[in-house]
Amino acid sequence: MYSLPSSLYIHLPWCISKCPYCDFNAYVISDRSQTERYVQALINDLKSEAKKFHQANLKTIFIGGGTPSLFSPKEIEKILKCVNHEFHIDNNCEITMELNPGSLEHHSLKDYKIAGINRLSIGAQSFNTKSLSLLGRLHTPEDTISVYKKAKQAKFKSINIDVMFGLPEQSIIMAKKDVSDVIKLMPHHISYFQLTIEPNTKYFYQRPKKLPSPDRSYKIQEECFSLLVNSNYLRYEISAFSLAGYECKHNLNYWRFGDYIAVGAGAHGKYRPTQNKIMRYNKPANPKIYMSKTKDQKENDMDLELSKSDKIFEFMLNNLRLESGFTEQHFESMTGIKFNVIEKKIIKLKEKGLINYYSDTLWKPSALGFRFLDDMQREFLED
C-alpha cells in the first residue's frame, strides 16, 4: 500500500422520513430492530476493511446518513469500539456524528459524547417554520436551538450547524434572518449551501413552486456570506465557514483529494495501492443486500481504478472548492500526473479571471471563479 487512508466514513442509512430534496442513500426505517442488525453488519465490514488497512492511523471519523441519531449511544459506542480495535485512532482524532434536531427524544447528547463523539453536525437547514415544512423537515426552530444548547452543555469540542438557502418562497429578508439566527448561537462551524434539485428526488419529479431566480439566489448568497464573514466566520470552502481553528478536518481531507476508508450501505472509499494508481470502491447501496453480503466478513467492495482523466477531474472537482487553492506540487503528489498536462487549461481559466496565480506555484480560485465554480470544474472534464 503506497499510503494508508487517514479518514473513515461510516454510513447509517435510516431516517424517520425522507426529505423531498434528499438524494443521499437514505431509507425510511420500518423496524427499530434494523439498527441492531445493521450495527453487526458494520462490525463485520470494519473487520473486512481492516484486513486491507489495518495499520491506518485515523485522524478523522465521520458518521453520516441518513439520520445517525436514530442509533442509540450504546450502538454508536459499539461501532467506535470496533474501529478502535481494528485500526489506530489518533489521540486528536476528529469524530463527527450528524444528527437531526427532531430525532433525539430518547437519547442523551452526553451519552453520545461518552460513546466517543467529539464533534456534532446539526441539520437545522432553516430557522423558518414555513421553510422547514416545505423542506419536509420534522423539527421546529425551537428544536434546533434546544439541541444546540444541550450540545454546548455537553461540551463537544466542535459543533456545526447546516443551513440552506435558495428555498421555495424564500426572500432575501428570510434568508438573512436564517443566517442571523444561526450566528446568534455562535456555533464553531456553519455549512451554508444552496438547495439544488437532484435527480431521483421528490423535488425533481414535483418541482417546488416559487424557487428564487438565479439572480436572487446569488444576491442571497453574497449578502449572507457577508453577514457570516463580518461575524468572524472564515470562509475556507465554497459553502463552509468556521471560527478560527474549527475547520472540518474530515471534509478537508476529501477536498484535498485525500484517501479514506468507507463502511456502510452505499458508502464510497478511496485509496492508493501505488504512487500512480488510485482506486475507488463502493458498498452495495441497499441495506438488506449490504447486511447480507457482510455476514461472512468477506470483501463486498466494488473496486474501480481511476483513469488519468478521472484523476484530473476529481482533483479539480474537490480542490477548486477551497479558498486556499492548491499548489502544482500538491496536484502532482496526489494524482501522479505532471502539472504541465493541465497547464494550458489552468492558464485559460486565469485569462478568464476565474483563477489567480500566487508565488510558490500556488493557484487559488478568484471571487468570480467561485461564482462560476461549475464552469471551472467543467473545463477538466474529458473532451
Secondary structure, DSSP 8 states (H G I E B T S, - for coil): --B---EEEEEE-EESS--TT--SS-EE---THHHHHHHHHHHHHHHHHHHHHTT-EEEEEEEEES-GGGS-HHHHHHHHHHHHHHSEEEEEEEEEEEE-TTS-TT--HHHHHHHT--EEEEEEE-S-HHHHHHTT----HHHHHHHHHHHHHHT-SEEEEEEEES-TT--HHHHHHHHHHHHHH--SEEEEEE----TTSHHHHS--SS---HHHHHHHHHHHHHHHHTTT-EEEETTEEESTT---HHHHHHHTT--BEEESTT-EEEEEEETTEEEEEE--SSHHHHHHHTTT-----EEEE--HHHHHHHHHHHHTTBTT-EEHHHHHHHHS--GGGTHHHHHHHHHTTSEEEETTTEEEE-HHHHHTHHHHHHTTS--
